[in-house]
Amino acid sequence: MSDEKQPGPGLPTVDVNEYGGKIDGERQVLDRRLFMQLFVFTAPTGSDPAALAKALADACTAADVRSCVYEDTNDPRGIGLLTWSETPEDFVTKVRPLFGKEPLRALALKPELTMLGRTYSSGQEPRLRWWLLEKPVENVTNPALAWHVWYPLRRSGAFAKLEPHDQSIILREHASIGMAYGQQDLAHDVRLACHGLDANDNEFLIGLIGKDLYPLSHVVQAMRKTKQTAEYIVQMGPFFVGHVAHRT
């Protein structure tokens, strides 16, 4: 007898698996995903932001926390921290305690730039496990790609009401532009869902990763002309522009 729990009478079936394309006729299925979190801080006046960034990287290494430590391009005393884990409890049990000790205790959080999301699938990925668990880490840890731009977005309710076929046409237009930038090594992306995880009710987090900053701005500009952005995205930002100082 199956141990799978069945819904009660009249209740919908809840499926929390991620699905990919078929391999040898079998659809890929995985109940795993990667969580990624961004914190942004300001170093106190009179302190050395570079030294604090190095201290943060050392603390992550000691705590066995994989991370990117950023210099905040838009704040001369700003420091960013990107961490990731399949186990979201790590953000509470490993990352959070770092800031209760000196010298990191003095860092002032910018809550408006805190971002938390999870990887997700569209149902067509040919390499589901790689897409969910490995690709985002490969992008953010690539030593040749030091510029990272992170931002949240929210689509309108009108998009959710569209038929799946109409949604797919709109999303393909958007995706084709991103693929063109990726194939030319101008911009790579990390796409995360943040439903119920974002303080401002955003739905998705986007990370744009590249060796140069200009193409990351250029791809955002190019996306403005798509139907998705022009008609169905109601909120984008705030934007965090970071340059990687340390990886752990």
Secondary structure, DSSP 8 states (H G I E B T S, - for coil): --------TT-------EEEEEETTEEEEE----EEEEEEEE--TTS-HHHHHHHHHHHHHHTT--EEEEEETT-TTEEEEEEEESSTHHIIIIIGGGGGSTTGGG-EE-GGG-EEEE----S--SSHHIIIIIHHHHHHH-TT--EEEEEEEEE-HHHHHS-HHHHHHHHHHHHHHHHHHHHTTS-EEEEEE-TTTSTT---EEEEEEESSSHHHHHHHHHHTTSHIIIIIEEEE---EEEEEEEE-
